[in-house]
Amino acid sequence: QIQVVESGGGLVQPGGSLRLSCAVFGRNFNIYTMGWYRQAPGKQRELVATVTGGVRFNYADSVKGRFTIARDNTKNTLELQMNGLKPEDTATYYCNVKGIRNDTYNYGDYWGQGTQVTVSS
């Protein structure tokens, strides 16, 4: 009942910027945490940034000062502004949504298909 769709990935030169977007479609779901994760070939999926309750933010040390996460609570969208991109930022970026279903009151955890970010000259 919940669909998560990412967009905005692409190829960018080192030092450049990209903005990723995540749209959440569905109903009867109370979002608690939204976040971005990434996975590079041969590596574990790792947290990039999350926002909880619309007020609490968490960033990986590797992206602090460069990436900014923003949630629009009225539209159920999530943005990730990425500045000063480095080759090591190259990965597939996934949007994640966690919350409580209003119909069953069960915990829900949803992922998008991912969007590719490649940082290369």
N, C-alpha and C positions, 0 to 999 in steps of 0.2 A: 504493500500500500504506500510505501515511501520510495521515491525515486530521487537519486542524487546524480546531478549532471555537472561535470567540470568543463571548463573551456578556458582558452587564453594561452595555452602552451605554444611553444614554437622554438625557433632557432634565434639565438641572440649572441652577440660578441661579448667577451669578458668586459665587465664594467657597465654593461647595459642593464636595461630594466624590462620587466614583464609584469603584467597584472593577470593573475588567475582569478577566475570566478567560479562559484559553486552555487547552483540553484537546487532547492529542495522542493519537490512536488509531492503533495499528499495531504492527508487530513488526520484528525484524531491522534495527533502526536505532539507531545509537549517536549520540545527540544531543550536539552540541558547543556550539552557541549557540542560545539562544532569545531572542526580542526582540519588541518592539512598535514598529511604524511607524505613521505617520498621513499622511493626505492630505486636504487641504482643497480645495474647488473652485478650479480655476485655478492650483493650486500643485503643485509636485513632491512626491512621496512622500518623507518625511523620517524619519530615525531618531528614536525617542523614548527608548528604553532597551533595553539588552541585558544578558544575563548569559551568560558563557562559562565552561564547565567548572564551573558552580555556584558559582564563587568570585570571578570578575572581572566587575565591573559598569561599564557605560558609560551615561551620561545625556547627552541634549542639554542645552546650556546653558540653554535656555528653560524646562526643567522641573526642573532641579536644585533641591533643597530642597522641592519640591512633590510630585513623583511618586516612588514607590518600586516597584521591580520585585522580585519574589520567585519563585523556582522551587522546586517540590517535586519533588525528584529521584526519589522513590519512586513518585509518581503521574503523572509527566510532565505536570504542569500548570504554568501560568505565570500570575501575578497582576500587575496593575498598579493600585496604589492611587494615586488622583489626588486631591490636596487643593488647596485654594485655586484652584479652576478659574477660568480667564479666558475671555472670549469668543474670544480667539485660539486657544484649545485646541480649538475646534470643528473636527471632522474625522471622517473614517472611520478607525478604528483597526484595524490588521491585525496579527495574530500571525504571526511567522515562525520557522521551525525549520530549522536547518542541522546537518548531521552526515554520518556515513559509514554506508552500507548494509552490514550484516554479511554479506549474501549475495554481493554483487558487489564490495564495497569501493570503490564509486564514491561520489562526493560527491552529496549530496541537499540540495535547497532547496525548502521547502514553505511555502505561504501559506494562511491562512484566508480566508473570504469577507469578513470585516470586520464591525465593529460601529460604529454611528453614535453619536457623542458630540456633543451640542449644548449649549453654554453660553450661556444667554440669560435675561434678566429678563422 
